[in-house]
């Protein structure tokens, strides 16, 4: 078995008994330190897929292997020592009165010492730029702050695989940028990311692989460039990043359309330099 392989997913069928919605034929692999973006319209099944990966739903046909072990045979403690899910709405995840107690809950449940718990909480809050918030009342925090506290609760346990459901939802543009920088930092540390998002403009900054979920099925998979430049996304109610659309309108014959502002800047600088040489 490939030692870099963290997750192997082969979901043949899953449905809720009280609805007609189902997930079918979703098959992919996730390697250590990889960034995966899950794209698709609302109701496509992205959040349901993340909850399946986190072991919250068991009654599916197929298999989900975490480090080679079927996730349905693992205890919650075994799963959460390696992998954690950040919900769309942090209110579903936060339950303590003050920040320190909430972030410390996971490490304490793992049996860590008081000193280890304190250090883990401090490090996690530093990562999400909430240093000094230990004694803050959670009910007085903004939505964005609550979301970062919920993420700190996962980071405090040192989880190596993060499942993030719309992590930038409700964040202002500056915090959104900082959050993407945090994802990049975590990836450099070897953390594996699976992120469900509607924000296609942010995807090229953290993802090596893009999965499109539509109608409960995996309809496309590829690198950001393969997906955003090579596919017609309109049938799936998606679009490429705005910078890619702009350059496509200006010159659709560019072999590698920019996916990020940095790529666009580099392309324009080369273009201006070559024009001056002429």
C-alpha positions as CSV (number, residue, x, y, z in Angstrom):
1,X,0.0,0.0,0.0
2,X,1.2,3.5,-0.9
3,X,2.3,5.0,2.5
4,X,1.3,8.5,1.3
5,X,-2.3,7.4,0.8
6,X,-4.6,8.6,3.6
7,X,-8.1,8.0,2.3
8,X,-9.6,5.7,-0.3
9,X,-13.2,6.4,-1.0
10,X,-15.6,4.2,-3.0
11,X,-19.2,5.1,-2.2
12,X,-21.5,3.1,-4.4
13,X,-24.7,4.3,-2.7
14,X,-26.0,6.3,0.3
15,X,-29.4,7.8,1.0
16,X,-31.5,9.2,3.8
17,X,-34.5,7.1,4.4
18,X,-36.8,10.2,4.7
19,X,-35.7,11.7,1.4
20,X,-35.1,11.0,-2.3
21,X,-31.6,12.4,-2.2
22,X,-28.7,9.9,-2.7
23,X,-25.0,9.8,-3.3
24,X,-23.8,7.4,-5.9
25,X,-20.6,6.3,-7.7
26,X,-18.2,8.5,-5.8
27,X,-14.7,7.1,-6.0
28,X,-11.3,8.9,-5.4
29,X,-8.2,8.8,-3.3
30,X,-6.5,11.4,-1.0
31,X,-2.8,11.5,-0.4
32,X,-0.9,13.0,2.6
33,X,-0.7,16.8,2.4
34,X,-3.0,17.0,-0.6
35,X,-5.5,19.8,-1.0
36,X,-8.9,18.7,-2.5
37,X,-11.7,21.1,-3.4
38,X,-15.3,19.8,-3.6
39,X,-17.3,22.0,-5.9
40,X,-21.0,21.8,-6.9
41,X,-24.2,23.7,-6.5
42,X,-26.2,23.8,-3.2
43,X,-27.8,20.5,-2.6
44,X,-25.3,18.5,-4.7
45,X,-24.1,16.4,-1.8
46,X,-20.9,18.0,-0.7
47,X,-21.7,18.4,3.0
48,X,-23.2,14.9,3.1
49,X,-20.0,13.5,1.5
50,X,-17.9,15.2,4.2
51,X,-20.0,13.7,7.0
52,X,-19.6,10.3,5.5
53,X,-15.9,10.7,5.4
54,X,-15.9,11.8,9.1
55,X,-17.7,8.6,10.0
56,X,-21.0,10.3,11.0
57,X,-23.1,8.1,8.7
58,X,-22.5,4.4,8.6
59,X,-25.3,3.0,6.4
60,X,-23.7,3.3,2.9
61,X,-22.8,0.8,0.3
62,X,-19.1,0.7,-0.5
63,X,-16.0,1.5,1.6
64,X,-14.1,4.4,3.1
65,X,-10.6,3.5,4.1
66,X,-8.7,5.7,6.6
67,X,-5.0,4.7,6.5
68,X,-6.1,1.3,5.1
69,X,-8.8,0.6,7.7
70,X,-12.6,0.7,7.1
71,X,-13.9,3.7,8.8
72,X,-17.0,1.9,10.0
73,X,-14.8,-0.4,12.1
74,X,-13.0,2.5,13.8
75,X,-14.1,4.1,17.1
76,X,-14.9,7.8,17.1
77,X,-11.7,8.4,19.1
78,X,-9.6,6.5,16.5
79,X,-11.2,8.7,13.7
80,X,-10.9,12.0,15.5
81,X,-7.3,11.5,16.5
82,X,-6.5,11.7,12.8
83,X,-9.4,13.5,11.1
84,X,-11.9,16.2,12.0
85,X,-14.8,18.1,10.3
86,X,-15.5,21.8,10.5
87,X,-19.2,22.4,10.0
88,X,-20.6,25.2,7.9
89,X,-22.3,26.7,11.0
90,X,-19.9,26.9,14.0
91,X,-23.0,27.1,16.3
92,X,-23.4,23.3,15.6
93,X,-19.8,22.7,16.9
94,X,-19.3,25.0,19.8
95,X,-20.8,24.2,23.2
96,X,-18.6,25.5,26.0
97,X,-19.1,28.9,27.5
98,X,-15.5,30.2,27.0
99,X,-13.0,29.7,24.2
100,X,-10.4,27.8,26.2
101,X,-12.8,25.1,27.4
102,X,-14.1,24.5,23.9
103,X,-10.7,24.2,22.2
104,X,-9.5,22.1,25.1
105,X,-12.3,19.6,24.9
106,X,-10.7,17.3,22.2
107,X,-7.2,17.1,23.8
108,X,-8.7,16.4,27.2
109,X,-10.8,13.6,25.7
110,X,-7.7,12.1,24.2
111,X,-6.2,11.8,27.7
112,X,-3.6,14.5,27.4
113,X,-2.0,16.0,30.5
114,X,-3.0,19.5,31.7
115,X,0.2,21.0,30.4
116,X,-0.2,19.3,27.0
117,X,-3.7,20.6,26.8
118,X,-2.7,24.1,27.6
119,X,0.1,24.1,25.0
120,X,-2.2,22.6,22.4
121,X,-4.8,25.3,23.0
122,X,-2.3,28.1,22.8
123,X,-0.8,26.8,19.6
124,X,-4.2,26.3,17.9
125,X,-5.4,29.7,18.8
126,X,-2.2,31.2,17.6
127,X,-2.6,29.4,14.2
128,X,-6.1,30.9,13.7
129,X,-4.9,34.3,15.0
130,X,-7.0,34.4,18.1
131,X,-4.2,34.7,20.7
132,X,-5.4,36.0,24.0
133,X,-9.0,34.8,23.4
134,X,-8.8,32.0,25.9
135,X,-11.1,33.7,28.4
136,X,-13.5,35.2,25.9
137,X,-17.2,34.2,26.1
138,X,-18.1,32.4,22.9
139,X,-21.6,34.0,22.8
140,X,-19.9,37.4,22.4
141,X,-17.8,36.4,19.4
142,X,-18.5,37.3,15.8
143,X,-19.5,34.6,13.3
144,X,-16.0,34.6,11.8
145,X,-14.4,34.3,15.2
146,X,-16.7,31.4,16.1
147,X,-15.6,29.7,12.9
148,X,-12.0,30.1,13.8
149,X,-12.5,28.8,17.3
150,X,-14.2,25.7,15.9
151,X,-11.2,25.2,13.6
152,X,-8.9,25.7,16.6
153,X,-10.7,22.9,18.3
154,X,-9.6,20.5,15.5
155,X,-6.1,21.9,15.3
156,X,-5.6,21.5,19.0
157,X,-5.9,17.7,18.6
158,X,-3.1,17.8,15.9
159,X,-5.4,16.3,13.3
160,X,-3.7,15.5,10.1
161,X,-6.8,15.5,7.9
162,X,-9.2,18.4,7.9
163,X,-12.7,18.2,6.3
164,X,-13.9,21.8,5.9
165,X,-17.4,22.7,4.9
166,X,-17.6,26.2,3.4
167,X,-14.8,27.5,5.8
168,X,-14.8,31.0,4.4
169,X,-18.6,31.5,4.5
170,X,-19.4,34.5,6.6
171,X,-15.8,35.9,6.7
172,X,-15.0,39.4,5.4
173,X,-12.5,39.7,2.5
174,X,-9.5,40.3,4.8
175,X,-10.3,37.3,7.1
176,X,-11.0,35.2,4.0
177,X,-7.5,36.0,2.7
178,X,-6.0,35.1,6.0
179,X,-7.9,31.9,6.2
180,X,-6.5,30.8,2.8
181,X,-3.0,31.7,4.0
182,X,-3.7,29.5,7.0
183,X,-4.7,26.6,4.7
184,X,-1.5,27.0,2.8
185,X,0.5,27.0,6.0
186,X,-1.2,23.8,7.2
187,X,-0.5,22.1,3.9
188,X,3.2,23.0,4.2
189,X,3.1,21.2,7.5
190,X,1.7,18.1,5.9
191,X,-1.9,18.5,6.8
192,X,-4.4,17.0,4.3
193,X,-7.3,19.3,3.3
194,X,-10.7,18.4,1.8
195,X,-12.7,21.6,1.4
196,X,-16.3,22.0,0.2
197,X,-16.7,25.5,-1.1
198,X,-18.7,27.7,-3.5
199,X,-15.8,30.2,-3.7
200,X,-14.1,29.0,-6.9
201,X,-11.7,32.0,-6.8
202,X,-9.9,30.6,-3.8
203,X,-9.6,27.0,-5.0
204,X,-6.3,27.4,-7.0
205,X,-4.6,28.7,-3.9
206,X,-4.9,25.5,-1.9
207,X,-6.1,22.6,-4.1
208,X,-4.1,20.2,-6.3
209,X,-7.3,18.3,-7.2
210,X,-10.8,19.5,-7.9
211,X,-13.9,17.2,-7.6
212,X,-17.2,18.3,-9.0
213,X,-20.3,16.8,-7.3
214,X,-23.6,17.2,-9.1
215,X,-26.8,15.5,-8.4
216,X,-25.1,13.3,-5.8
217,X,-22.6,12.0,-8.3
218,X,-18.9,12.6,-9.0
219,X,-19.1,14.0,-12.5
220,X,-15.5,15.4,-13.0
221,X,-12.1,15.2,-11.3
222,X,-8.8,16.9,-12.3
223,X,-6.3,19.6,-11.4
224,X,-7.6,23.2,-11.1
225,X,-6.3,23.9,-14.6
226,X,-7.9,20.9,-16.1
227,X,-11.2,21.7,-14.6
228,X,-11.3,25.5,-14.9
229,X,-9.7,25.7,-18.3
230,X,-10.7,22.5,-19.9
231,X,-14.3,21.9,-18.9
232,X,-17.6,23.6,-19.6
233,X,-18.8,24.2,-16.1
234,X,-22.1,25.8,-16.9
235,X,-24.1,22.5,-16.8
236,X,-23.0,22.2,-13.1
237,X,-23.9,25.8,-12.2
238,X,-20.2,26.7,-11.8
239,X,-17.7,29.1,-13.3
240,X,-13.9,29.4,-13.4
241,X,-12.2,32.0,-11.2
242,X,-12.9,35.6,-12.3
243,X,-9.3,36.2,-13.3
244,X,-9.5,33.2,-15.6
245,X,-12.8,34.4,-17.2
246,X,-11.3,37.8,-17.8
247,X,-8.2,36.5,-19.6
248,X,-10.4,34.1,-21.6
249,X,-12.5,37.1,-22.8
250,X,-9.3,39.1,-23.6
251,X,-7.5,36.3,-25.3
252,X,-9.0,32.8,-25.3
253,X,-5.9,31.4,-27.1
254,X,-3.5,31.7,-24.1
255,X,-2.2,28.1,-23.6
256,X,-2.4,28.4,-19.8
257,X,-5.0,30.9,-18.6
258,X,-4.1,32.5,-15.3
259,X,-6.0,30.9,-12.3
260,X,-4.8,33.4,-9.7
261,X,-3.9,37.0,-9.4
262,X,-0.2,36.1,-9.1
263,X,-0.3,34.1,-12.4
264,X,-2.1,37.0,-14.1
265,X,0.6,39.5,-12.8
266,X,3.4,37.3,-14.1
267,X,1.8,36.9,-17.5
268,X,1.2,40.7,-17.9
269,X,4.7,41.5,-16.8
270,X,6.1,39.1,-19.4
271,X,3.8,40.6,-22.0
272,X,4.9,44.2,-21.2
273,X,8.6,43.2,-21.2
274,X,8.3,41.5,-24.6
275,X,6.5,44.5,-26.0
276,X,9.2,46.9,-24.8
277,X,11.9,44.6,-26.4
278,X,10.1,45.1,-29.7
